[in-house]
């Protein structure tokens, strides 16, 4: 298997900024996935009222909100460029 890591020097301003952006994306992706998992436990795919109540979403929009979150989680996981961006770049140790 090929070694795909791309090392970036955090001591360089642009390198530090790039790594910060990538770390932020990685963190936000994980947080969104966690919320999707919490939402999974708040619905039976028929009743969306718990999601609406917990997130302050207008009545009747819980399924739309869930589908947007779930779809985004799926899209990010399937996007090769995004996955490689957050997986391949590492700081110089």
C-alpha positions in Angstrom: 0.0 0.0 0.0 1.3 3.5 -0.9 2.3 6.0 1.8 0.0 8.9 1.2 0.8 11.3 4.0 1.6 14.8 3.0 3.6 16.5 5.7 3.2 20.2 6.3 5.5 22.4 8.4 3.4 24.1 11.1 6.2 26.6 11.7 5.4 28.2 8.3 2.5 30.6 8.5 0.7 29.2 5.4 1.4 25.6 6.6 0.0 26.4 10.1 -3.1 28.0 8.5 -3.7 25.0 6.2 -3.4 22.5 9.0 -5.7 24.6 11.2 -8.4 24.5 8.4 -8.0 20.8 7.9 -8.2 20.1 11.7 -11.3 22.3 11.8 -12.9 20.3 9.0 -12.1 17.0 10.6 -13.6 18.2 13.9 -16.7 19.6 12.3 -17.2 16.4 10.3 -17.0 14.4 13.5 -19.4 16.7 15.4 -22.0 16.6 12.5 -21.8 12.8 12.5 -22.4 12.8 16.3 -25.5 14.9 15.9 -26.7 12.6 13.1 -26.3 9.7 15.5 -28.2 11.5 18.2 -31.0 12.4 15.8 -31.1 8.7 14.8 -32.1 8.0 18.4 -34.8 10.7 18.4 -36.9 9.4 15.6 -38.5 6.2 14.2 -38.6 7.8 10.7 -42.3 8.6 11.3 -42.3 10.9 14.4 -39.9 13.9 14.1 -41.1 15.8 17.1 -38.2 15.0 19.4 -35.7 16.3 16.8 -37.9 19.5 16.4 -38.1 20.0 20.1 -34.4 19.3 20.9 -33.0 21.4 18.1 -35.6 24.2 18.1 -36.7 23.3 14.6 -40.2 24.4 13.4 -42.9 21.8 13.6 -43.1 19.8 10.4 -39.4 20.5 9.5 -37.8 17.8 11.6 -37.6 15.3 8.7 -36.1 17.9 6.4 -33.5 18.9 9.0 -32.6 15.2 9.6 -32.3 14.4 5.9 -30.0 17.4 5.4 -27.8 16.4 8.2 -27.8 12.7 7.3 -27.2 13.4 3.6 -24.3 15.7 4.4 -22.7 13.1 6.6 -23.1 10.5 3.8 -21.7 12.9 1.2 -18.7 13.9 3.2 -17.9 10.2 3.9 -18.2 9.3 0.2 -16.3 12.3 -1.2 -12.8 11.1 -2.1 -11.2 14.6 -2.2 -12.6 15.5 1.2 -11.5 12.2 2.8 -8.1 12.5 1.4 -7.8 16.1 2.5 -8.6 15.3 6.1 -6.7 12.0 6.1 -3.5 12.7 4.2 -2.2 16.0 5.6 -0.2 15.7 8.8 2.1 18.2 10.6 5.8 17.6 10.5 6.7 16.1 13.8 
